[in-house]
Amino acid sequence: ADLSTPMILGANPAQSGQGCLDGQDTTDSYQFNLEDYNNVHVMFSPDMGMPFTASLYDEDSNMVSGWNGTEWTSMNDMMYEGMDGTFTLVIDSAGAEGYYNITIKIKDMKRYLMVVK
């Protein structure tokens, strides 16, 4: 799995789960899109001692600059806050075998927009 063959999570997903990487499956990728001015909080945590790396890309295949390797929120990110778009999270095993956890939380902007109007 890579940028070209992600697992599709759909629009505004709120999911958390565990994945596994090994010698046969060296990368996993997950794609989701934001709609309706929502924001997202993405978290990645490999099991203790695993050298796994995670990269987050936008719909133009640019790495999201605010992604620090384990966490990112589109809120307060001038480039992505409240913007609709598609994102792909790619996890690489770096040659190791083990498990990791990912969490994707949606922050609904409609509530905030109604207050502001």
N, C-alpha and C positions, 0 to 999 in steps of 0.2 A: 504494500500500500504506500502511496506517496501522494503528491498533489494531484495527480491525474486520476487516481482511483480511490477517492475517500469514501468512507461510510457516511451516508447522508442522514443527518439528524433532523433536517427540516427547519421550519421557520420558528424563531423565538423559543428554542428548546430550553427546558429546565430539566437537566439530567445530571446524574452522577453515576459512576460505575467504575468497574475495575477491568483492566486489560492485561494481556500477557504478551510478552515478546520472547522469541527463542531463535535458535539457529535457522529454522525454516521460515520464520515470520519475523523479519528484522525491523520492519516499520509498520506503524498503524497511522491512519489519518482519519480525521472526522471533520465533516463540513456542515456548517449551519449558516443560516442567514437571519439577519435582523430586519424586522418590518415594523411599521407603525411607530417610529421614533423611539424604539426601545433601546436600552443599553444592556450590556452584558458584563458578567464577571466570570472569567475563566481561571480555573486553578488546576495545576498538574503536580502530582507528587509521586515519584517513584518509590518503591520499597527501599528501606534503609540499605545503603551500600551499593545500590544499582547506579551505573553510570549513564542511565538513559537521559537523552536530551529531548526537549520539545521546542518546536518552532511554530509560531502563529503567523499566518499569511492572510492578506486581504484579497479581494476579488481580482486585483491586478497582479497577483502573485508577488506582491511586495511584502517583506517581513514587517510586521507591526512593530514599530520602533519602541512602543511602550511596554512590550512583552519582555519580562525579565528572565524568562526561562521557566518560571513556575507560576506566575500569576499576572493577570492584566484585567483592568476594567475600562470600558469605553467611556464611562463617566469621567469628566474632567480631562479627557484626551481630546485636545482641540481638533484633531483630524477626524475622529470617529464618533464623538459624542452625539447621540440622537440621530445618527445617520443610518439609513438602510444600507445593507450590504451583505456580502457573503464572506465568510472566514473559514479557513482550513487550519486545523491543528494537526501537526505531524510529529509523531513520537518515534525516535530512533533508538534502537537497542544498544548502539555502540559496542556490539559484539557480545553483550551479556544476555542472560536468560533470567526472567523474573516478571514481577507484576508491577503495575502502576495504577493510580487512581486519577480520574479527571472529574471535575465538577463544573457545570455550566449553569449559571444562575442568570435569569433575566430580570432586569430592573425596569418596570413598566413606567414609561414616561408620560402616558396619558393622564395619570393622576396628577403629576406635577404641572402639566400643561394647563389643566383645568383650573388649577389654583392661580396660575400666572395670568390667565386671560381676563 
